[in-house]
Structures are given as structure tokens and as C-alpha cells.
Amino acid sequence: MKLTHLFFTNKPDHRWQLCKQMGVDHAFAKLATDLTGNLPPWDYDSLAASVRTFERAGLELIGLEGDQFDMSRIKRGLPGRDEDIERYGRMLENMGQLGIRTLCYNFMVTGWYRTAVDVKERGDAIVTAFNWKDAEALPPEGEPITAKQLWENYEYFITRVIPIAESVGVTMALHPCDPPVSSLRGIARIFTSAAAVDRALTLVDSPSHALTFCQGTYTTMGEDVPALAQKWGAASKIAFLHIRDVVGTPADFRETFHDNGPTDMSAMFRLYKELGLNCPLRSDHVPTMADEANDAPGYGMSGNLFGIGYIKGLLDATE
């Protein structure tokens, strides 16, 4: 498996050097215009320039993650979505040409969401948390949308882009909704259970239609995480692994350290080895540590130093 790190920029800084010092040679990136100042990856020259920037830093860009441009018309089924889907297809084609083989995507209108970003964890490290009642006390976030509408919009989208992805050798890896609650401030969320994810997989039969297996989100759902890994891994549907842990329920949970939650991480990595998984993985949603500001909740570099080191140990132990 390839240990990666997620970068929210194409501009090298000390975090890039830290990754190299930890032995991380592969990168995922979110290259939206608001993060890079450049055109989104549907522009070939823009994506190619980012690939070269990572190469110069000694990192191979092997995947993109998250919404690379405004996806609201696609997710909400608004006028203009066909133009956006056409841009999405161009992005997939560019990825294929440049050897970027994995796209971690989601179908959350409101994105990943927390109601608190300053909850104390072990040793007064700071983590994010979610409480559904607190969220529902806030005003609606945009025009309401139902689960039925979202399913229709998802099917419209996925049936059009998967054939393109397959034709260029890119795997699209669906990330479940985080938090996995059925509705959030008037906006439905559909990928909140293993059954819903299974339903998504039935919409298109293709090796390019696969999953980001986010341990933390499936743990939050209350699903049998080892059983899901066994089922989807055996079916060759796990294309990317997110490693983190949480404590609580879908309506009330907090993040924790990789080694301080309910998941038996050693057992999970032994299972991944037994399944013969050969996919990218990364440390996800880490605590903010004592030496850093909490200006990027869940993505502080010191927390990732811990997470990457912990994962490297688990990988070595299973080899």
C-alpha cells in the first residue's frame, strides 16, 4: 500500500519537507482555485503544472481528493450541471493522461461538518466534534434538498462520468457522508450507511466505480467495520483508505487519536494484508497538538506526524 498525505495547495512549504523526512513519497491534493490561485484540474496545463511542482519536491501526485471546483449545480441538479459534468469529464481525462489514477469524491452538499473544533482530548490536544442538536439549532443552510432528489442527481452524475473514468484508467472512490446523519440543517445526506453505499455501487458496473474506505465514518455509523472491509475488499471495491478513529454516535461524536478509539487498528491492518489490498492510504482528521495553532482543525501537521508514524508502524508490523 502507498502511504500518502493530503495537500491543500500546490505551493511547497515545510509540510512537504516533513513528509519527505517521514518517508512519504506520494501525494493526494485538492487543487481548487480558491486554494491554488490557478484554474481547476479540468484545465490540462494547470494540472500538469501541479504534477511538475510535486515532482520537483520529490513527491508523486497519485490522486485528487474533494471537490476540485464548485459542484453545487451537479449535486443540486441545477441548470448548468451538464456543463459542469463536461468539465468533470475533462478533469478525468487530464488525470488519466498525467498518470493520476485515483479520485476521492463525495456527494455531500454541505461537505464534512463539525459543530465544535476545540474539544479537549488526551493531553489537552484539540479535536473536532459534532452534535446534531447543536447543528439543528442553526438556520437552514441554503435551499432544502431531499434524499430522493440527491439520489436522482447522483445517478445522473455517476452514470455519465464513470464511463469516462474507466476509459482513461482512473478509479473514482466514493467517500461516505461525514457526519453520517440523514439530514443536516435542511439538507439531506444519502451516504450514511453501508446499505446506501451498496446501492450506489449497483448503479454502474465498472472497476472504476469504487470506494474510499473511511474507517472513522463507518465507525461513526455503528457499522461492522471489519465485515465491511472484508466484503468490499474481496470485491475489489476499496480504492483508498482513510485511517482515523472516533468516539460516539452519528448524532454526537468527537474525533480522537488513532490509538485512542474503539477500533482495533492492528486487527484492521492485518485484515487489509490478508485481503491483499494494494491501494493508497493516509492519516485523516488528526488532533491539533501543543506546538501548533488550531487554524486547520483536523489537519494540523504535528497531529499528522503522529498519525503517519503510527500507520508506518502498523504497516511494518504486518509486513
N, C-alpha and C positions, 0 to 999 in steps of 0.2 A: 504494500500500500504506500501511496505517496503522501507524506506529511506536508501540508500546505499552511499558508497564512493568508488571511483576507486583508487586502489593501483597499482603502477608500480613496486612493489617489494614484496618479501615475508620476508623482514627483518624489524622487528618492529623499529619504531623511534617515535619522538614526535608527528608526524601526526596521528599515530594510537591512542595515548592517547587523542589527541584533539578530534578525532571522538567519542571516548567513552564519553568524557566530554560533547559533544553536544547531546548525546543520540542516536548516530548511532551505531547499533548493527550488521549490515550486510555489507558485502564487495563484490565488484567485483574486479577482478585482471587481470592484464596482466602478465603472467609468462614466457615470452620468455627468452631463455638462456642468451641473452645479458643484461637482467635486473636482473636476479636472480643468474646467475652462475651455475645453475642446468640444468638437462635435461628438455626439454619441457613437457607439461602435457600429451603427448602421453605415457610417462613413468609413470606407476601407482605409484610406490614408490615416485617419485618426486612430483607428485600432492598430494598424501596422506600426505607427509611431510609438504607441504604448508598448507593444511587444518588444520593440527595439530598446526602449528605456529599461524594461525589466531585464532584458538580456545583458545590457551593459552593467547592470548591478549584480549579475551572476544568478538571476532568477528566471525560471521558465514560466511564462504565463500559460497555465493549462486550463483555466476556467474563468467564467464570469459568474457573478452572483448578484441577485437582487434585480430591481427594475433599473435598466440601463437608460431609460428615458421615460417620460410620462406615459403610464399605461392606463390612465383613468378611462379613456374612451373605449379601450378594449375591455376592461373589467366591468364597466358600467353599460356596455353596449350602446354607446352614444354615436351620433353621426361623426364620421371621420375615422371610425375604428378600422375600416378596410385599408385606409392609407397607412395607419399605424401598424397593422398586421403586415403590410407590404414592407415597411421599414424593418420590422422584426425579422422577416424572411431574409432581407439583405444582410442583417446582422449575423444570422446563422450562416449564410453563405460566406461572409467575411471570416467568421470563426473557422469554418472548415478550411478555407484557403490558407489561413495562418497557423493551422495545427492546434487550435484551441478547442478541445474535444468535449468539454462539459459546461452546461449552463444550468446553474441552480436558480430556479424561478419559483414564484409563489403566485397565488391568486387572491391575495388579501387586498381589499380596497383601502383599508386603513393601515396596512403594514403591521410589523410586530409592535406591540403596545404594552406599556407599563404605566401603573398609576403612582409608583414611587421609584426613585433612583438613588435613595440614600439610606437604605436599610442596613443595619449593622449585622455583620456575620462574624465568623471566627476571627479573634484577634482584632476586632473592630474594623476589619475590611468592610467595604461598602458594596452592596449588591442591589440589583433591581428587583422589584416585586410587583404583583398585580392583585388588585381586589375588585371584583366585578361590581359590587355595590358602590364603591367609590367612583368607578367609571360611569355607571349609570346615573349618578347624581349630576353629571356634567351635561351640557346641552348636546343635542344631536350633532354629529359630525358630517355635514353635507346632506344631500338628498338621500332618504332611506332607499334601501335596495333589499329585495327578498332573496331567500335561498334559491327559489325557483328561477329567478332572473339570473342569479350568479351561475347556476348550473348551465343554463342555456348559453350564457355568454362564454363560459369556459369551454363548452363543447364546440361552439362556433370557432373559438380561437385555436384550440388544440388540434382539431381535425384539419386545420389549414396549415399549421406550422410544423407538425411532426413529419409530414412527408418531405418537407424541405430539409429538416434536420437530418433525417435518415439519408437523404441523397448526398449530403456533404459530410457525413460521418460525425455528427455532433449528437451527443446524448443530452436530452432535456430532463432534469432531475427535479421533480416537484417537491417543494418544501411544504409541510403542513402548516395550518394556521396557528399562530402563536400570539396571544393565548388561544387555546382551543375551546372557545365559547361560541355558542350558536349565533349570538348577536352582540354587537358592541356599539353603543351609542346610536342605535337605529340602523346599523349596517350589518347585514347577515355575514356569517363566515361559514364556509362549507366544508373545508378540510379539517374537521375537528375530531375525527375518529378513524380507526383503521378501516372500517366498513366504507366510509366515504372515499378514502384513498383507493381502496379496491375498485370502487365504482369508477373512479377516474381512469384506472388502468384498463378498464373494459372498453373505453370509448375509442381507442386506437390501438391496434395490434402492431407494435413496432419495437425493435430493440432500442430505438431512440427515445421511447416513452418509458421513463424510469423515475426513480425516487431519490431525493435527499433524505437519508435516514437520520433524522434529528432525534437522538436519544432523549434529550431533555423534553421535547414537545410530546413525544409518545409516552414518556413517563408522566408528564402532567396530565395527559388524557386518562391515566389509570389503565392503560393497555398493558398486555403481557409483552414487554419489550423483547425478551429473548425469543419468544414464539414468533413475533413479527419478523425479527431478523432472520430466523430460520426459514420462514415461509418465503419472504421476499428475496432473501439471499439465494435460496435454492432455485428460485425462478429467474435469477439474473436481473433483478429489478432494483438492486441497490447500486447507485452510481456515485454516491458521495456520502460521507459520514460526517455528522456534526457531533462532537463529543462535549457534553456538559451534563450537569445534574441540577435537579430542583427538589424543593420540599413543599408539599401542599397539594391542593386540588385545582381543577381548572378555574374555579371562581376565586381562589385565594392561595397564592403561592409566592415563593421567593426563590431566587437563584442561590446556588451555593458553590463551594469549591468542588472540583472534580472528585475529590476523595472524601467528601463530607455529606453525601446524599444517600438515597436509598438504593442506587444502582450498584450491583456487583461488577465494577469495571473490569476486574481481572477475568471474570467469567465471560463477559461480553467480548473481550478481545480474544479469548481462547475460541469462542464460537465463531468470530469473524475468520480466524485462522482455519478452523475446521471447514468452514464454508468455502474457503479458497478465495475470499474477496480480494480483489486487486484494484481498488478504487482510491481516489483521493480522500483524505480526511483532514479535519482541522479541529483545533480547540475553539470552543464557541462560548460566548457570554460569560466572561470571567469577572471576578471581583476586582474592584479598584483597591489597590494596595496602599500601604502607608506612605510611600515616597512619591505619589503622583496626585495630580488634581483629578477630580471626578468630572472632567469635561467631555468624556466619551464613555458614558455609562455602559458597562458590559464589554468594552473593547479596549480597556487600558493595557498598555504594553507589559507592565510588571505582572499583571494577572496572567497574561499570555506566556510570559517567561515560565511561570509555574505550570500552566496548562500544557505547553509544548513539552517541557521537561517530563511531566507526569506521563504524557502519551508516549514519548520516546521510551520511557522505562517499560511501559506496558507492551510496546511493540517488541522491544528487545527480549522481554520475558517470554513472549510467545513464539519467538523465532527458534 
